[in-house]
């Protein structure tokens, strides 16, 4: 189940974000969290199964699009379709938005077979 990020999940979210290649540095990770907490058009969502939070997606919204900025799944839960399930849940939550990607998330979206709606950013 996809849930909106809350400050009480900060450590879990930071842990999941740290699996992203560009988020390894602690200062960079803290800056990224601050952006999600302060910029209204950027939001984090967490994937919860039973009592565990095992995935995260971060998006930036415009009027027509939602740009996938981050996607991460706990390594012990990978290769189970959780990333794709998170993307499907996002599209169900915001059916009027076109899913786009940044360079870091483009290959993931293509593997999820979202080629018809995926556009890389400049």
C-alpha positions, 0 to 999 in steps of 0.5 A: 500500500502506498502512503504519503511520507510523514516526518515520523518516517524520516529515518526509514525514508532516509535509509531507503533513499540512501540506496539511490546512487546519487544519495549516498552522501549524508549531506546530500541525503539530508538536503534531499529530505529537506527539499521533499519536506519544504517544496509543496510540488515534491512529495515522497510516498512510502510502500508499506506491506503489513507493518514494514515500510519497504519502498519509496518513490519521490515525485515532482508534480506539475499541472500535467505531469508527475516526474519520478525523481527517486525510486527505491526498494529495500534490497531484501525485497527486490525482484518481487515487483514492488517497484512496479507496484509503487508506480502503478499505485501512483498512476492510480492515485493521479490518473490525470498526470503523465508519468515522466522521469529524470535520467536516474529513473528513466531505465527503471520506468522503461523496465516497468514497460511504461514506454508509452508515457515515459519521457526523459527530462532535459 
